[in-house]
Amino acid sequence: MTEMVYDPDQLEDMRRLIDAPNSDNFDVLAYIRFTLAPLARSDRAEAARERGHSGYENEMRAFPDYVLQTYDSHGIDELAPRKIADFLRIQYGAHLVVALRRETGLKTVTCQSPRRDQV
């Protein structure tokens, strides 16, 4: 079986062709392969909120809400591994480092952005 690789411009062209400007690559490819109606990021985020919050206290809901809001507004690329440290630092700052130290017992926690040559 031959692996197909689409570059970002091709995926963006496909997104326009199927009239799914607020959908992710998954939805574009699912439409092409299985003729599944694409979901907008906002619909996917809302469905995740409805399924994922039962049993959590309000404070614990803040993080998944922030992740889903970021996904809804900017897409999945903002949550890419190369950006996740910045994402966490923006939302939680030093509080994240303190919490990680407390939870893991580590004396130091490194949470730094990748170097430019790694991006």
BELHUPE-V288123 format. One record per residue. N is the residue number from 1. RES is the residue in one letter. SS is DSSP state (@ for helix, = for strand, . for the rest). PHI is phi in degrees with one decimal (NA if undefined). D_CENTER is the distance of its C-alpha to the mean C-alpha in Angstrom with 2 decimals. Layout:
# BELHUPE-V288123
N,RES,SS,PHI,D_CENTER + N,RES,SS,PHI,D_CENTER
This chain:
# BELHUPE-V288123
1,M,.,NA,29.48 + 2,T,.,-87.4,28.17 + 3,E,.,-85.2,24.54 + 4,M,.,-96.6,23.30 + 5,V,.,-123.8,21.03 + 6,Y,.,-108.0,19.85 + 7,D,.,-84.8,19.24 + 8,P,@,-56.1,16.86 + 9,D,@,-66.5,19.96 + 10,Q,@,-64.1,21.00 + 11,L,@,-63.9,17.74 + 12,E,@,-65.8,17.98 + 13,D,@,-61.5,21.63 + 14,M,@,-64.8,20.90 + 15,R,@,-60.3,18.44 + 16,R,@,-67.4,21.36 + 17,L,@,-62.5,23.90 + 18,I,.,-96.1,22.43 + 19,D,.,55.9,21.78 + 20,A,.,-131.8,18.05 + 21,P,.,-64.9,16.88 + 22,N,.,-107.6,13.90 + 23,S,.,-106.8,12.69 + 24,D,.,-90.0,10.41 + 25,N,@,-56.8,12.39 + 26,F,@,-54.9,12.56 + 27,D,@,-66.5,14.47 + 28,V,@,-62.2,16.62 + 29,L,@,-69.1,17.65 + 30,A,@,-65.5,18.26 + 31,Y,@,-66.4,20.43 + 32,I,@,-65.1,22.32 + 33,R,@,-81.5,22.95 + 34,F,@,-119.7,23.42 + 35,T,.,56.4,23.96 + 36,L,.,-85.4,21.32 + 37,A,.,-61.9,20.64 + 38,P,.,-70.1,17.21 + 39,L,.,-96.8,15.10 + 40,A,.,-73.2,13.77 + 41,R,@,-55.7,10.21 + 42,S,@,-63.4,12.29 + 43,D,@,-67.3,14.13 + 44,R,@,-66.3,11.39 + 45,A,@,-65.8,10.00 + 46,E,@,-64.1,13.72 + 47,A,@,-62.3,14.54 + 48,A,@,-66.5,12.09 + 49,R,@,-61.5,13.71 + 50,E,@,-64.5,17.07 + 51,R,@,-82.5,16.74 + 52,G,@,-98.7,15.09 + 53,H,.,-102.8,17.21 + 54,S,.,-67.3,20.62 + 55,G,.,90.2,22.30 + 56,Y,.,-104.3,20.30 + 57,E,.,-74.8,22.07 + 58,N,@,-54.4,20.97 + 59,E,@,-62.9,20.16 + 60,M,@,-73.6,17.90 + 61,R,@,-77.5,16.03 + 62,A,@,-60.7,15.14 + 63,F,@,-66.8,12.25 + 64,P,@,-61.3,10.35 + 65,D,@,-63.0,11.49 + 66,Y,@,-64.2,10.18 + 67,V,@,-60.6,6.56 + 68,L,@,-65.9,7.23 + 69,Q,@,-65.6,9.29 + 70,T,@,-64.6,7.15 + 71,Y,@,-59.8,4.90 + 72,D,@,-60.5,8.56 + 73,S,@,-77.4,10.15 + 74,H,@,-122.3,8.58 + 75,G,.,90.5,6.38 + 76,I,@,-68.3,3.83 + 77,D,@,-61.0,6.33 + 78,E,@,-68.1,5.93 + 79,L,@,-104.9,3.84 + 80,A,.,-62.9,6.63 + 81,P,.,-51.8,9.46 + 82,R,.,-72.1,11.70 + 83,K,.,-112.5,10.03 + 84,I,@,-64.4,9.09 + 85,A,@,-62.5,12.77 + 86,D,@,-63.8,13.01 + 87,F,@,-57.0,10.10 + 88,L,@,-67.7,12.05 + 89,R,@,-65.7,15.31 + 90,I,@,-62.0,14.79 + 91,Q,@,-76.0,14.14 + 92,Y,@,-117.0,16.59 + 93,G,.,52.6,18.81 + 94,A,@,-66.0,21.76 + 95,H,@,-59.9,21.30 + 96,L,@,-64.9,18.55 + 97,V,@,-62.5,21.03 + 98,V,@,-62.6,23.81 + 99,A,@,-63.8,21.98 + 100,L,@,-63.7,20.99 + 101,R,@,-63.1,24.61 + 102,R,@,-64.3,25.97 + 103,E,@,-71.6,23.94 + 104,T,@,-100.0,24.43 + 105,G,.,80.1,27.80 + 106,L,.,-73.3,26.86 + 107,K,.,-78.9,28.91 + 108,T,.,-130.9,26.40 + 109,V,.,-131.1,22.65 + 110,T,.,-96.2,21.29 + 111,C,.,-141.8,18.08 + 112,Q,.,-124.6,18.57 + 113,S,.,-71.2,16.95 + 114,P,.,-67.9,17.70 + 115,R,.,-67.7,20.92 + 116,R,@,-56.3,21.08 + 117,D,@,-75.7,22.52 + 118,Q,@,-95.9,19.51 + 119,V,.,-81.4,17.00
